[in-house]
Protein backbone atom coordinates (compact mmCIF):
# COMPACT_ATOMS: atom_id res chain seq x y z
CA UNK A 1 0.00 0.00 0.00
CA UNK A 2 1.15 3.46 -0.84
CA UNK A 3 0.66 6.40 1.49
CA UNK A 4 0.25 9.86 0.00
CA UNK A 5 0.25 12.98 2.02
CA UNK A 6 -2.30 15.40 0.49
CA UNK A 7 -1.57 18.39 2.71
CA UNK A 8 0.62 21.00 1.09
CA UNK A 9 4.03 21.33 2.53
CA UNK A 10 6.08 24.44 2.62
CA UNK A 11 9.38 24.59 1.05
CA UNK A 12 12.02 25.61 3.45
CA UNK A 13 13.97 27.93 1.22
CA UNK A 14 11.19 29.70 -0.75
CA UNK A 15 11.74 33.32 -1.86
CA UNK A 16 8.19 34.29 -1.12
CA UNK A 17 8.61 33.50 2.54
CA UNK A 18 10.56 36.23 4.34
CA UNK A 19 10.62 36.42 8.10
CA UNK A 20 7.62 34.18 8.43
CA UNK A 21 5.52 36.31 6.06
CA UNK A 22 4.39 34.89 2.82
CA UNK A 23 4.92 37.62 0.26
CA UNK A 24 2.83 35.84 -2.33
CA UNK A 25 -0.32 36.88 -0.45
CA UNK A 26 0.53 40.61 -0.59
CA UNK A 27 -1.39 42.69 -3.14
CA UNK A 28 1.39 44.63 -4.84
CA UNK A 29 -0.92 47.17 -6.51
CA UNK A 30 -2.45 48.18 -3.23
CA UNK A 31 0.95 48.50 -1.59
CA UNK A 32 2.13 50.75 -4.43
CA UNK A 33 -1.06 52.85 -4.16
CA UNK A 34 -0.57 53.12 -0.38
CA UNK A 35 3.05 54.27 -0.85
CA UNK A 36 1.92 56.73 -3.50
CA UNK A 37 -0.77 58.14 -1.19
CA UNK A 38 1.68 58.24 1.72
CA UNK A 39 4.60 60.03 0.08
CA UNK A 40 3.53 61.82 -3.08
CA UNK A 41 0.75 64.16 -1.74
CA UNK A 42 2.86 64.93 1.33
CA UNK A 43 4.86 67.52 -0.60
CA UNK A 44 1.72 69.25 -1.89
CA UNK A 45 0.08 69.19 1.55
CA UNK A 46 3.28 70.45 3.15
CA UNK A 47 3.50 73.32 0.66
CA UNK A 48 -0.18 74.23 1.30
CA UNK A 49 0.21 74.22 5.07
CA UNK A 50 3.57 76.01 4.89
CA UNK A 51 1.79 78.85 3.04
CA UNK A 52 -0.96 78.91 5.68
CA UNK A 53 1.61 78.88 8.48
CA UNK A 54 3.53 81.72 6.81
CA UNK A 55 0.39 83.89 6.39
CA UNK A 56 -0.66 83.19 9.98
CA UNK A 57 2.86 83.99 11.16
CA UNK A 58 2.72 87.33 9.30
CA UNK A 59 -0.72 88.07 10.79
CA UNK A 60 0.61 87.17 14.26
CA UNK A 61 3.55 89.57 13.82
CA UNK A 62 1.20 92.40 12.78
CA UNK A 63 -1.13 91.74 15.71
CA UNK A 64 1.82 91.62 18.08
CA UNK A 65 3.00 95.04 16.83
CA UNK A 66 -0.52 96.44 17.30
CA UNK A 67 -0.65 94.95 20.80
CA UNK A 68 2.64 96.66 21.70
CA UNK A 69 1.30 100.00 20.42
CA UNK A 70 -1.93 99.58 22.39
CA UNK A 71 0.02 98.63 25.51
CA UNK A 72 2.02 101.87 25.14
CA UNK A 73 -1.22 103.82 24.87
CA UNK A 74 -2.65 102.05 27.92
CA UNK A 75 0.48 102.85 29.92
CA UNK A 76 0.17 106.47 28.80
CA UNK A 77 -3.49 106.49 29.79
CA UNK A 78 -2.82 105.01 33.21
CA UNK A 79 -1.68 108.44 34.40
CA UNK A 80 -4.89 109.90 32.98
CA UNK A 81 -6.85 107.19 34.80
CA UNK A 82 -5.07 108.14 38.03
CA UNK A 83 -6.05 111.77 37.45
CA UNK A 84 -9.65 110.74 36.77
CA UNK A 85 -9.70 108.66 39.95
CA UNK A 86 -8.26 111.58 41.93
CA UNK A 87 -10.88 113.91 40.45
CA UNK A 88 -13.66 111.45 41.28
CA UNK A 89 -12.39 111.20 44.85
CA UNK A 90 -12.20 114.99 45.13
CA UNK A 91 -15.71 115.27 43.67
CA UNK A 92 -17.08 112.88 46.30
CA UNK A 93 -15.32 114.89 49.06
CA UNK A 94 -16.77 118.12 47.69
CA UNK A 95 -20.22 116.55 47.49
CA UNK A 96 -19.95 115.62 51.18
CA UNK A 97 -18.83 119.15 52.04
CA UNK A 98 -21.66 120.61 49.97
CA UNK A 99 -24.14 118.41 51.82
CA UNK A 100 -22.72 119.60 55.15
CA UNK A 101 -22.96 123.24 54.02
CA UNK A 102 -26.56 122.71 52.92
CA UNK A 103 -27.40 121.22 56.30
CA UNK A 104 -25.79 124.20 58.02
CA UNK A 105 -27.65 126.64 55.78
CA UNK A 106 -30.92 124.87 56.48
CA UNK A 107 -30.24 125.05 60.22
CA UNK A 108 -29.00 128.61 60.05
CA UNK A 109 -31.02 131.06 62.01
CA UNK A 110 -30.90 134.38 60.27
CA UNK A 111 -32.38 137.06 62.53
CA UNK A 112 -32.70 139.61 59.71
CA UNK A 113 -36.50 139.41 59.47
CA UNK A 114 -36.84 139.62 63.27
CA UNK A 115 -34.61 142.69 63.49
CA UNK A 116 -36.46 144.29 60.60
CA UNK A 117 -39.75 143.74 62.44
CA UNK A 118 -38.34 145.25 65.65
CA UNK A 119 -37.00 148.31 63.83
CA UNK A 120 -40.33 148.89 62.07
CA UNK A 121 -42.41 148.49 65.26
CA UNK A 122 -40.33 150.14 67.99
CA UNK A 123 -41.87 153.31 69.47
CA UNK A 124 -40.03 156.58 68.81
CA UNK A 125 -39.14 157.22 72.43
CA UNK A 126 -37.65 153.71 72.99
CA UNK A 127 -34.10 152.88 71.99
CA UNK A 128 -32.14 149.68 72.31
CA UNK A 129 -28.51 149.76 73.34
CA UNK A 130 -27.67 146.02 73.12
CA UNK A 131 -29.07 142.79 71.69
CA UNK A 132 -27.93 139.21 72.21
CA UNK A 133 -29.16 136.04 70.58
CA UNK A 134 -28.70 132.92 72.73
CA UNK A 135 -30.07 129.86 70.96
CA UNK A 136 -33.70 130.89 70.44
CA UNK A 137 -33.80 133.70 73.02
CA UNK A 138 -33.42 137.34 72.04
CA UNK A 139 -32.28 139.56 74.90
CA UNK A 140 -32.63 143.33 74.38
CA UNK A 141 -31.53 146.09 76.76
CA UNK A 142 -32.41 149.71 76.37
CA UNK A 143 -34.00 152.95 77.54
CA UNK A 144 -37.44 154.53 77.19
CA UNK A 145 -38.82 157.91 78.09
CA UNK A 146 -41.80 156.39 79.94
CA UNK A 147 -43.48 153.10 80.97
CA UNK A 148 -46.21 153.50 78.39
CA UNK A 149 -43.71 153.26 75.52
CA UNK A 150 -42.18 150.08 77.00
CA UNK A 151 -45.69 148.56 77.30
CA UNK A 152 -46.48 149.44 73.67
CA UNK A 153 -43.20 147.86 72.59
CA UNK A 154 -43.96 144.68 74.57
CA UNK A 155 -47.45 144.45 73.01
CA UNK A 156 -45.92 144.90 69.58
CA UNK A 157 -43.51 142.00 70.22
CA UNK A 158 -46.30 139.75 71.58
CA UNK A 159 -48.45 140.35 68.51
CA UNK A 160 -45.70 139.35 66.06
CA UNK A 161 -45.37 135.91 64.49
CA UNK A 162 -41.74 135.68 65.53
CA UNK A 163 -42.00 135.59 69.31
CA UNK A 164 -43.85 133.51 71.91
CA UNK A 165 -46.63 135.30 73.82
CA UNK A 166 -44.73 134.95 77.09
CA UNK A 167 -42.10 137.72 77.02
CA UNK A 168 -40.07 138.43 80.17
CA UNK A 169 -39.52 142.03 81.21
CA UNK A 170 -37.08 143.04 83.95
CA UNK A 171 -35.59 146.26 85.17
CA UNK A 172 -31.83 145.71 85.47
CA UNK A 173 -30.16 147.27 88.49
CA UNK A 174 -26.80 147.70 86.78
CA UNK A 175 -28.14 150.20 84.21
CA UNK A 176 -28.15 153.94 84.93
CA UNK A 177 -31.61 155.61 85.09
CA UNK A 178 -30.25 158.89 83.79
CA UNK A 179 -29.30 159.45 80.19
CA UNK A 180 -27.69 162.76 79.23
CA UNK A 181 -29.14 164.36 82.32
CA UNK A 182 -32.72 163.15 81.71
CA UNK A 183 -34.54 160.56 83.78
CA UNK A 184 -35.29 157.41 81.70
CA UNK A 185 -36.79 154.01 82.27
CA UNK A 186 -34.42 151.04 81.79
CA UNK A 187 -35.51 147.63 80.54
CA UNK A 188 -34.31 144.18 79.65
CA UNK A 189 -36.61 142.09 77.51
CA UNK A 190 -36.10 138.36 77.06
CA UNK A 191 -38.24 137.01 74.18
CA UNK A 192 -38.32 133.41 72.99
CA UNK A 193 -38.11 133.18 69.20
CA UNK A 194 -40.57 130.80 67.58
CA UNK A 195 -39.47 131.26 63.99
CA UNK A 196 -36.95 133.21 61.99
CA UNK A 197 -39.04 133.73 58.86
Backbone as CSV, one residue per row, in Angstrom:
resi,resn,N_x,N_y,N_z,CA_x,CA_y,CA_z,C_x,C_y,C_z
1,UNK,0.793,-1.159,0.000,0.000,0.000,0.000,0.867,1.267,0.000
2,UNK,0.350,2.249,-0.679,1.149,3.463,-0.837,0.461,4.581,-0.073
3,UNK,1.208,5.270,0.711,0.660,6.399,1.488,1.040,7.716,0.797
4,UNK,0.022,8.540,0.635,0.250,9.858,0.000,-0.225,10.933,0.982
5,UNK,0.595,11.853,1.129,0.250,12.978,2.017,-0.327,14.094,1.146
6,UNK,-1.637,14.402,1.331,-2.298,15.403,0.487,-2.163,16.818,1.022
7,UNK,-1.704,17.030,2.161,-1.570,18.389,2.708,-0.345,19.055,2.105
8,UNK,-0.516,20.320,1.720,0.623,20.997,1.094,1.740,21.199,2.104
9,UNK,2.866,21.110,1.663,4.030,21.328,2.532,4.786,22.549,2.066
10,UNK,5.354,23.223,2.947,6.083,24.441,2.617,7.521,24.080,2.321
11,UNK,7.980,24.789,1.372,9.378,24.586,1.048,10.201,25.450,1.998
12,UNK,11.235,24.924,2.448,12.023,25.608,3.454,12.756,26.813,2.891
13,UNK,13.166,26.831,1.735,13.973,27.926,1.222,13.260,28.733,0.174
14,UNK,11.950,28.975,0.258,11.186,29.702,-0.752,11.472,31.201,-0.657
15,UNK,11.475,31.891,-1.805,11.744,33.318,-1.857,10.544,34.119,-1.355
16,UNK,9.388,33.567,-1.517,8.189,34.295,-1.116,7.979,34.278,0.391
17,UNK,8.744,33.565,1.095,8.614,33.496,2.541,9.802,34.225,3.172
18,UNK,9.497,35.450,3.727,10.559,36.231,4.337,10.125,36.541,5.762
19,UNK,10.887,36.143,6.696,10.618,36.420,8.105,9.285,35.859,8.554
20,UNK,8.867,34.786,8.025,7.615,34.175,8.425,6.412,34.785,7.750
21,UNK,6.635,35.688,6.787,5.521,36.314,6.064,5.575,35.821,4.638
22,UNK,4.484,35.376,4.183,4.392,34.886,2.817,4.086,36.057,1.910
23,UNK,5.051,36.460,1.115,4.917,37.624,0.258,3.999,37.354,-0.937
24,UNK,3.697,36.162,-1.205,2.830,35.840,-2.334,1.391,36.265,-2.067
25,UNK,1.046,36.455,-0.808,-0.316,36.879,-0.454,-0.478,38.410,-0.440
26,UNK,0.600,39.146,-0.616,0.531,40.606,-0.591,0.080,41.092,-1.953
27,UNK,-0.880,42.066,-1.925,-1.387,42.685,-3.142,-0.452,43.833,-3.480
28,UNK,0.343,43.696,-4.486,1.392,44.625,-4.844,0.796,45.968,-5.305
29,UNK,-0.303,45.935,-6.028,-0.921,47.169,-6.513,-1.367,48.046,-5.345
30,UNK,-1.978,47.416,-4.386,-2.455,48.179,-3.227,-1.296,48.746,-2.414
31,UNK,-0.208,48.012,-2.309,0.953,48.502,-1.585,1.528,49.704,-2.311
32,UNK,1.612,49.625,-3.654,2.125,50.749,-4.433,1.211,51.974,-4.291
33,UNK,-0.112,51.744,-4.329,-1.065,52.850,-4.156,-0.912,53.459,-2.756
34,UNK,-0.722,52.628,-1.753,-0.567,53.124,-0.382,0.699,53.969,-0.261
35,UNK,1.829,53.478,-0.881,3.054,54.267,-0.850,2.890,55.579,-1.616
36,UNK,2.176,55.523,-2.715,1.925,56.727,-3.499,1.126,57.740,-2.677
37,UNK,0.053,57.249,-2.018,-0.775,58.136,-1.185,0.023,58.651,0.009
38,UNK,0.918,57.846,0.536,1.678,58.237,1.717,2.732,59.294,1.400
39,UNK,3.458,59.156,0.318,4.599,60.025,0.083,4.400,61.120,-0.968
40,UNK,3.644,60.845,-1.993,3.534,61.819,-3.081,2.720,63.053,-2.657
41,UNK,1.478,62.933,-2.099,0.747,64.160,-1.745,1.372,64.900,-0.566
42,UNK,2.252,64.278,0.177,2.859,64.933,1.334,3.514,66.244,0.950
43,UNK,4.190,66.297,-0.148,4.856,67.515,-0.601,3.853,68.621,-0.888
44,UNK,2.752,68.254,-1.581,1.723,69.253,-1.893,1.051,69.766,-0.606
45,UNK,0.738,68.820,0.284,0.084,69.192,1.551,1.013,70.047,2.395
46,UNK,2.311,69.659,2.400,3.278,70.448,3.150,3.376,71.860,2.597
47,UNK,3.435,71.986,1.267,3.504,73.324,0.657,2.262,74.145,1.013
48,UNK,1.078,73.527,0.979,-0.178,74.235,1.301,-0.148,74.734,2.753
49,UNK,0.206,73.829,3.669,0.206,74.217,5.073,1.355,75.165,5.406
50,UNK,2.485,75.049,4.682,3.570,76.010,4.890,3.104,77.418,4.525
51,UNK,2.349,77.548,3.444,1.792,78.845,3.042,0.834,79.382,4.106
52,UNK,-0.021,78.514,4.629,-0.962,78.914,5.685,-0.205,79.337,6.944
53,UNK,0.814,78.554,7.293,1.609,78.881,8.485,2.300,80.235,8.298
54,UNK,2.839,80.460,7.072,3.531,81.718,6.806,2.568,82.901,6.901
55,UNK,1.358,82.778,6.331,0.388,83.888,6.389,-0.074,84.122,7.828
56,UNK,-0.280,83.039,8.576,-0.665,83.192,9.982,0.471,83.791,10.811
57,UNK,1.713,83.429,10.462,2.863,83.991,11.165,2.953,85.500,10.896
58,UNK,2.705,85.902,9.649,2.718,87.332,9.299,1.613,88.065,10.056
59,UNK,0.415,87.469,10.070,-0.716,88.075,10.788,-0.399,88.187,12.284
60,UNK,0.223,87.163,12.850,0.612,87.169,14.261,1.603,88.303,14.546
61,UNK,2.558,88.507,13.648,3.546,89.572,13.823,2.870,90.943,13.799
62,UNK,1.922,91.129,12.843,1.201,92.397,12.780,0.390,92.635,14.053
63,UNK,-0.319,91.603,14.500,-1.133,91.738,15.712,-0.261,91.999,16.940
64,UNK,0.907,91.401,16.968,1.824,91.621,18.081,2.310,93.066,18.101
65,UNK,2.589,93.636,16.899,2.998,95.044,16.831,1.859,95.949,17.312
66,UNK,0.634,95.652,16.859,-0.524,96.443,17.302,-0.713,96.345,18.819
67,UNK,-0.524,95.141,19.356,-0.649,94.952,20.801,0.375,95.800,21.553
68,UNK,1.616,95.840,21.041,2.638,96.657,21.700,2.264,98.138,21.666
69,UNK,1.733,98.606,20.511,1.305,100.005,20.416,0.178,100.294,21.405
70,UNK,-0.795,99.398,21.472,-1.929,99.582,22.388,-1.474,99.542,23.840
71,UNK,-0.508,98.672,24.149,0.024,98.632,25.515,0.705,99.950,25.874
72,UNK,1.419,100.556,24.895,2.023,101.867,25.145,0.952,102.903,25.436
73,UNK,-0.124,102.868,24.645,-1.221,103.824,24.871,-1.844,103.608,26.241
74,UNK,-2.040,102.360,26.612,-2.647,102.052,27.917,-1.747,102.549,29.037
75,UNK,-0.437,102.339,28.891,0.480,102.847,29.916,0.424,104.369,29.982
76,UNK,0.300,105.017,28.818,0.172,106.469,28.795,-1.139,106.928,29.416
77,UNK,-2.176,106.130,29.238,-3.489,106.489,29.788,-3.629,106.139,31.257
78,UNK,-2.714,105.359,31.786,-2.816,105.008,33.206,-2.659,106.254,34.076
79,UNK,-1.805,107.196,33.637,-1.679,108.444,34.402,-2.963,109.251,34.307
80,UNK,-3.598,109.219,33.135,-4.887,109.900,32.981,-5.927,109.243,33.876
81,UNK,-5.895,107.918,33.939,-6.845,107.193,34.799,-6.626,107.565,36.260
82,UNK,-5.353,107.720,36.650,-5.065,108.139,38.029,-5.636,109.526,38.287
83,UNK,-5.498,110.422,37.302,-6.046,111.765,37.454,-7.569,111.717,37.556
84,UNK,-8.189,110.874,36.723,-9.650,110.740,36.765,-10.085,110.203,38.126
85,UNK,-9.365,109.208,38.631,-9.695,108.661,39.950,-9.547,109.725,41.035
86,UNK,-8.464,110.516,40.943,-8.263,111.575,41.932,-9.384,112.609,41.847
87,UNK,-9.785,112.950,40.621,-10.879,113.913,40.455,-12.193,113.359,40.987
88,UNK,-12.440,112.069,40.753,-13.663,111.451,41.283,-13.661,111.462,42.810
89,UNK,-12.500,111.180,43.385,-12.391,111.203,44.853,-12.612,112.613,45.389
90,UNK,-12.020,113.598,44.701,-12.198,114.988,45.127,-13.654,115.417,44.956
91,UNK,-14.296,114.938,43.887,-15.707,115.270,43.670,-16.575,114.709,44.787
92,UNK,-16.292,113.464,45.202,-17.083,112.885,46.297,-16.845,113.647,47.600
93,UNK,-15.598,114.094,47.850,-15.322,114.888,49.058,-16.072,116.214,49.003
94,UNK,-16.055,116.851,47.826,-16.766,118.121,47.687,-18.269,117.939,47.828
95,UNK,-18.784,116.800,47.334,-20.219,116.545,47.486,-20.580,116.402,48.965
96,UNK,-19.703,115.740,49.741,-19.951,115.617,51.176,-19.911,116.983,51.854
97,UNK,-18.930,117.814,51.458,-18.834,119.148,52.041,-20.044,119.996,51.671
98,UNK,-20.488,119.861,50.416,-21.661,120.608,49.975,-22.898,120.192,50.760
99,UNK,-23.014,118.895,51.018,-24.137,118.412,51.816,-24.075,118.989,53.234
100,UNK,-22.873,119.024,53.806,-22.718,119.599,55.148,-23.071,121.084,55.146
101,UNK,-22.642,121.808,54.108,-22.960,123.236,54.019,-24.461,123.439,53.881
102,UNK,-25.106,122.596,53.074,-26.564,122.707,52.924,-27.282,122.464,54.242
103,UNK,-26.787,121.475,54.992,-27.396,121.217,56.297,-27.236,122.430,57.213
104,UNK,-26.043,123.020,57.183,-25.795,124.199,58.024,-26.684,125.355,57.591
105,UNK,-26.801,125.547,56.276,-27.653,126.639,55.782,-29.104,126.408,56.179
106,UNK,-29.538,125.163,56.090,-30.922,124.867,56.483,-31.148,125.088,57.971
107,UNK,-30.111,124.846,58.782,-30.241,125.054,60.224,-29.998,126.500,60.619
108,UNK,-29.398,127.230,59.728,-28.996,128.606,60.050,-30.210,129.426,60.485
109,UNK,-29.969,130.219,61.469,-31.025,131.060,62.013,-30.656,132.501,61.728
110,UNK,-31.203,133.026,60.677,-30.900,134.384,60.267,-31.909,135.325,60.908
111,UNK,-31.447,136.186,61.807,-32.378,137.064,62.526,-32.746,138.334,61.754
112,UNK,-32.442,138.390,60.478,-32.701,139.606,59.707,-34.172,140.018,59.757
113,UNK,-35.068,139.074,59.490,-36.502,139.409,59.473,-36.980,139.861,60.853
114,UNK,-36.461,139.249,61.899,-36.843,139.625,63.271,-36.379,141.056,63.564
115,UNK,-35.125,141.348,63.235,-34.607,142.688,63.486,-35.353,143.738,62.658
116,UNK,-35.696,143.370,61.454,-36.455,144.292,60.604,-37.812,144.597,61.239
117,UNK,-38.461,143.551,61.782,-39.752,143.739,62.438,-39.607,144.662,63.664
118,UNK,-38.560,144.425,64.448,-38.342,145.248,65.651,-38.120,146.707,65.269
119,UNK,-37.291,146.942,64.250,-37.000,148.312,63.827,-38.265,149.012,63.329
120,UNK,-39.108,148.279,62.618,-40.325,148.893,62.074,-41.394,149.138,63.145
121,UNK,-41.356,148.412,64.269,-42.414,148.492,65.263,-41.973,149.062,66.617
122,UNK,-40.786,149.576,66.727,-40.333,150.143,67.994,-40.894,151.581,68.118
123,UNK,-41.398,151.923,69.281,-41.869,153.307,69.470,-40.721,154.302,69.363
124,UNK,-41.058,155.568,69.048,-40.033,156.579,68.810,-39.249,156.926,70.062
125,UNK,-39.863,156.836,71.216,-39.143,157.218,72.432,-38.552,156.015,73.176
126,UNK,-38.338,154.901,72.446,-37.653,153.714,72.992,-36.433,153.477,72.132
127,UNK,-35.293,153.231,72.754,-34.099,152.878,71.990,-33.369,151.730,72.685
128,UNK,-32.810,150.901,71.847,-32.140,149.676,72.306,-30.641,149.907,72.232
129,UNK,-29.962,149.545,73.323,-28.509,149.756,73.344,-27.726,148.456,73.115
130,UNK,-28.374,147.286,73.371,-27.669,146.016,73.118,-28.680,144.907,72.828
131,UNK,-28.266,143.994,71.984,-29.066,142.790,71.695,-28.138,141.589,71.717
132,UNK,-28.657,140.485,72.211,-27.929,139.213,72.209,-28.880,138.122,71.773
133,UNK,-28.360,137.184,71.007,-29.155,136.041,70.577,-28.513,134.792,71.151
134,UNK,-29.171,134.170,72.126,-28.697,132.921,72.732,-29.670,131.829,72.347
135,UNK,-29.212,130.926,71.499,-30.072,129.862,70.958,-31.320,130.511,70.358
136,UNK,-32.465,130.303,70.968,-33.704,130.885,70.442,-34.240,131.987,71.354
137,UNK,-33.391,132.590,72.145,-33.796,133.702,73.018,-33.118,134.978,72.569
138,UNK,-33.942,136.027,72.381,-33.423,137.339,72.035,-33.498,138.217,73.284
139,UNK,-32.352,138.711,73.706,-32.276,139.564,74.902,-31.928,140.974,74.448
140,UNK,-32.822,141.921,74.773,-32.633,143.326,74.380,-32.582,144.195,75.640
141,UNK,-31.643,145.108,75.671,-31.532,146.085,76.765,-31.625,147.480,76.158
142,UNK,-32.293,148.364,76.909,-32.409,149.709,76.370,-33.061,150.683,77.329
143,UNK,-33.405,151.854,76.779,-34.002,152.948,77.537,-35.310,153.366,76.875
144,UNK,-36.206,153.950,77.697,-37.440,154.533,77.188,-37.744,155.782,77.997
145,UNK,-38.492,156.685,77.374,-38.817,157.914,78.087,-39.877,157.673,79.152
146,UNK,-40.760,156.660,78.939,-41.801,156.386,79.945,-42.218,154.915,79.869
147,UNK,-43.010,154.492,80.881,-43.481,153.102,80.968,-44.438,152.777,79.829
148,UNK,-45.207,153.723,79.424,-46.207,153.501,78.385,-45.545,153.051,77.078
149,UNK,-44.441,153.633,76.745,-43.715,153.257,75.521,-43.174,151.829,75.619
150,UNK,-42.680,151.464,76.809,-42.181,150.084,77.002,-43.335,149.106,76.851
151,UNK,-44.509,149.424,77.423,-45.689,148.564,77.302,-46.130,148.409,75.854
152,UNK,-46.115,149.505,75.087,-46.480,149.443,73.666,-45.493,148.555,72.895
153,UNK,-44.215,148.683,73.252,-43.197,147.860,72.588,-43.401,146.375,72.899
154,UNK,-43.708,146.075,74.182,-43.960,144.675,74.566,-45.183,144.113,73.829
155,UNK,-46.253,144.898,73.721,-47.454,144.448,73.009,-47.157,144.206,71.532
156,UNK,-46.321,145.064,70.980,-45.923,144.897,69.576,-45.163,143.584,69.384
157,UNK,-44.268,143.261,70.316,-43.510,142.004,70.224,-44.426,140.793,70.395
158,UNK,-45.390,140.873,71.323,-46.300,139.753,71.578,-47.215,139.495,70.386
159,UNK,-47.539,140.529,69.642,-48.452,140.351,68.515,-47.745,139.889,67.233
160,UNK,-46.429,139.784,67.266,-45.700,139.355,66.060,-45.745,137.829,65.932
161,UNK,-45.416,137.355,64.739,-45.372,135.907,64.493,-44.028,135.313,64.901
162,UNK,-43.088,136.153,65.243,-41.740,135.682,65.535,-41.542,135.239,66.979
163,UNK,-42.269,135.814,67.896,-42.000,135.591,69.312,-43.155,134.841,69.980
164,UNK,-42.820,134.151,71.082,-43.846,133.510,71.914,-44.599,134.601,72.676
165,UNK,-45.812,134.303,73.114,-46.634,135.298,73.817,-46.057,135.654,75.180
166,UNK,-45.346,134.714,75.779,-44.732,134.952,77.085,-43.390,135.640,76.885
167,UNK,-43.336,136.938,77.153,-42.104,137.717,77.021,-41.749,138.248,78.408
168,UNK,-40.519,138.009,78.832,-40.073,138.433,80.173,-39.520,139.851,80.121
169,UNK,-39.994,140.650,81.082,-39.520,142.026,81.208,-38.905,142.187,82.592
170,UNK,-37.707,142.741,82.648,-37.078,143.042,83.945,-36.466,144.432,83.869
171,UNK,-36.251,144.958,85.068,-35.588,146.256,85.168,-34.211,146.013,85.773
172,UNK,-33.171,146.033,84.957,-31.834,145.713,85.465,-31.301,146.796,86.404
173,UNK,-30.691,146.337,87.473,-30.164,147.267,88.491,-28.825,147.856,88.068
174,UNK,-28.133,147.207,87.149,-26.801,147.699,86.776,-26.847,148.805,85.717
175,UNK,-28.037,149.140,85.216,-28.139,150.202,84.214,-28.483,151.534,84.900
176,UNK,-27.956,152.600,84.384,-28.151,153.936,84.928,-29.517,154.470,84.488
177,UNK,-30.273,155.088,85.408,-31.609,155.608,85.090,-31.569,157.041,84.560
178,UNK,-30.375,157.564,84.390,-30.248,158.892,83.794,-29.481,158.762,82.499
179,UNK,-29.948,159.478,81.496,-29.302,159.448,80.192,-29.183,160.882,79.698
180,UNK,-27.979,161.370,79.597,-27.692,162.759,79.229,-28.469,163.750,80.098
181,UNK,-28.517,163.456,81.360,-29.144,164.358,82.323,-30.657,164.232,82.407
182,UNK,-31.266,163.351,81.658,-32.719,163.152,81.715,-33.004,161.824,82.375
183,UNK,-34.116,161.805,83.120,-34.541,160.558,83.776,-35.194,159.671,82.730
184,UNK,-34.763,158.383,82.672,-35.294,157.414,81.698,-35.631,156.117,82.412
185,UNK,-36.468,155.344,81.771,-36.793,154.011,82.275,-35.860,153.011,81.581
186,UNK,-35.308,152.082,82.346,-34.423,151.044,81.787,-35.203,149.745,81.669
187,UNK,-34.812,148.918,80.699,-35.507,147.627,80.540,-34.555,146.579,79.972
188,UNK,-34.928,145.345,80.278,-34.306,144.183,79.650,-35.436,143.253,79.266
189,UNK,-35.540,142.947,78.013,-36.614,142.088,77.506,-35.989,140.791,77.008
190,UNK,-36.553,139.687,77.483,-36.104,138.358,77.061,-37.279,137.703,76.332
191,UNK,-37.150,137.551,75.007,-38.241,137.015,74.182,-37.788,135.723,73.520
192,UNK,-38.623,134.697,73.628,-38.316,133.415,72.988,-38.740,133.469,71.531
193,UNK,-37.821,133.136,70.642,-38.106,133.184,69.198,-38.747,131.867,68.766
194,UNK,-39.882,131.976,68.102,-40.565,130.799,67.576,-40.122,130.461,66.160
195,UNK,-39.881,131.481,65.388,-39.472,131.265,63.991,-38.619,132.422,63.526
196,UNK,-37.833,132.179,62.511,-36.950,133.210,61.990,-37.456,133.811,60.688
197,UNK,-38.483,133.207,60.115,-39.041,133.730,58.860,-40.532,133.763,58.947
